[in-house]
Amino acid sequence: MTAVQTFTDTQRYARTIEASKRVRWDIDQDVIRGREFDLAQKFLPEGLSLVDELPWLSERERLFMSQVQGRTYANMFGLVERFIGAKMLELSRDHWLGDQNALEAIVRFTDEELKHQELFRRLERLVAATMPAGYRFDVGANDVAAFVLGKSTWAVLALTCHIELFSQAHYRASIEHAEGLSPLFKDVFLYHWKEESQHAIVDELEWQREDARLASEAERDQGVDDLIALVAGVDGILQGQAQADAAYFLDVCGLAGHDARSASVRETLLKAYRWQYIVSGAIEPRFQKMLAALAGEARMQRIQAALAPLTYAMPRSGGAGASLRH
């Protein structure tokens, strides 16, 4: 890395620090503010939940579907932020006696991820107090973190960048302008977005730094192999949670005995989750550009081939922009 590049990167780290200070928020004073959830309001917009693909649902069932998915949406972010924070804390070591702007940016990043985990734990308790009993989210955050952190740093940073870019895309394109959405749910992801915007920049800088550190093409090949394995691991989680959420939804709505409709609920939930957590990020232009630049054309073809079975998971309306409609 040249001296000019080093200076440029230092300035980018410094700008994330300035932004972090400017948008800093408190869970109680700024986000929750003593509020509770109102089950007369949606949690997740149609452009993410894909509830429009179940046209036979009643209005009440559509509303409940948005709430089930919104609850899982929040829990999934709480889950992934466990390994993201741990990886960033690990990477901070590289800057202890080096670029102090980079060190402060990563320390702030880690602190904010710890706060986000607590926010989503609080959110789950609030939702659990209002929604019917029977919901399950049995994915262990530490087990997932152990699996992810066992992969190469290149792959973990690629996955992290993917997650934090799609979280921003979801908020800007869908959640921010959604009508009828719970104000509390919307505020959670407004404040989450404010800090994730800085995190994505740090992700990019650290991913580029890691890529430059690799000593051989074999290491980059391993990074791509690990990234494909991580996406497969995410998909395994989504398959299990889609089944759990479908069972909960069908039981509460009294639809468990309707075989055809039960199957369509299960299929749509899995499609929605693959759209939310994998496909919407994979097609995000900023992520695509970074991945292509670091992986190279041949490796990109391998990644695209691995993702091909999941690319059906887009809204039927077509078009990435339209598909995140509210």
C-alpha positions, 0 to 999 in steps of 0.5 A, spaced: 500 500 500 502 506 498 503 512 502 498 516 499 493 510 500 495 509 507 493 517 508 487 516 504 485 510 508 486 514 515 482 519 513 476 514 511 477 511 518 477 518 521 471 520 518 467 514 521 469 516 528 466 523 526 460 520 524 460 515 530 460 521 535 455 525 531 449 520 531 451 516 537 444 514 541 442 511 547 437 505 547 432 508 552 432 515 551 432 515 543 429 509 541 425 505 546 422 511 549 418 507 554 414 505 548 411 498 547 409 494 541 402 495 538 399 489 534 395 493 530 401 495 526 406 492 521 413 490 523 416 488 516 414 492 509 411 487 504 417 488 500 421 484 505 416 480 507 413 478 500 406 477 504 403 479 497 405 472 494 400 469 499 394 473 496 389 468 500 391 471 507 386 475 510 388 482 512 389 480 520 393 474 517 397 479 513 399 483 519 401 477 523 405 475 518 409 481 518 409 481 525 412 474 525 417 476 520 419 482 523 420 479 530 425 474 526 428 480 522 430 483 529 433 476 532 437 475 526 441 481 526 442 480 534 445 473 532 450 476 526 452 482 531 455 477 535 460 474 530 461 481 527 463 484 534 468 479 535 471 479 529 472 486 529 475 486 536 480 481 533 482 485 528 483 491 532 490 488 534 493 489 528 492 497 529 494 497 537 501 500 535 499 503 528 494 507 525 490 510 531 484 513 527 483 505 525 484 503 532 478 508 534 474 507 529 474 499 530 473 500 537 467 504 536 464 499 531 465 494 536 462 498 542 456 499 537 455 492 535 455 490 543 449 496 544 445 493 538 445 486 541 442 489 547 437 493 543 435 487 539 435 483 546 430 488 549 426 488 542 425 481 543 422 481 550 418 487 548 415 483 542 414 477 547 410 481 551 405 482 546 405 476 541 401 470 542 406 464 545 409 459 541 414 463 537 421 460 537 428 462 535 433 457 537 439 459 533 445 459 538 449 466 537 455 463 540 454 457 536 454 461 530 459 465 531 464 459 533 462 456 526 463 463 522 470 465 526 473 458 524 473 461 517 478 465 513 478 473 515 477 474 508 471 470 508 468 473 514 469 480 512 466 479 506 460 476 509 460 482 514 460 487 509 454 483 505 450 484 511 451 491 513 450 493 506 443 490 505 441 492 512 442 499 509 439 498 503 433 495 506 432 501 511 433 506 505 428 502 500 423 499 504 423 500 512 424 508 512 418 510 507 413 504 509 406 506 511 402 503 517 409 500 520 410 500 527 413 507 529 417 503 534 420 498 529 421 503 524 425 507 529 429 501 531 432 500 524 433 508 523 438 508 529 441 501 527 442 504 520 445 510 522 451 506 525 451 501 520 453 506 515 459 507 518 460 500 520 460 498 512 466 503 511 470 500 516 468 493 513 470 495 506 477 498 509 478 492 513 476 487 507 481 491 502 487 490 508 486 483 509 486 482 501 492 486 500 495 481 506 494 475 502 500 472 500 498 467 495 492 466 490 491 459 494 489 464 500 484 468 496 481 461 493 480 459 500 477 465 502 472 464 496 471 457 498 469 459 505 465 465 503 461 460 499 460 455 505 458 461 510 452 463 505 450 455 505 451 456 513 446 462 513 441 458 508 441 452 513 439 457 519 434 460 514 431 453 512 430 452 520 427 458 522 422 458 516 420 452 518 419 454 525 416 461 523 411 457 519 409 452 524 408 458 529 404 462 524 399 456 522 398 454 529 396 461 531 392 463 525 388 456 525 391 454 518 395 448 520 390 443 517 390 446 510 395 442 507 396 446 500 396 453 504 401 450 509 406 448 504 405 455 501 406 459 507 412 455 508 415 456 501 414 463 501 417 464 508 423 461 506 423 465 499 422 471 503 428 469 508 433 468 502 431 474 499 432 478 506 438 475 508 442 473 502 439 475 495 438 482 496 445 483 499 448 479 493 445 484 488 447 490 492 451 494 487 456 496 492 457 489 495 457 487 488 463 492 486 467 490 492 466 483 491 468 483 484 474 487 485 477 483 490 475 476 488 476 476 480 472 474 474 474 466 475 472 466 482 466 471 481 463 465 477 464 460 482 460 465 487 455 466 482 454 458 481 453 457 488 448 462 489 444 460 482 439 456 486 437 461 491 436 467 485 429 465 485 428 468 491 426 475 489 419 478 489 415 476 483 414 484 481 421 483 479 427 489 479 431 490 485 429 497 486 421 495 485 422 489 490 424 493 496 418 497 495 414 499 502 
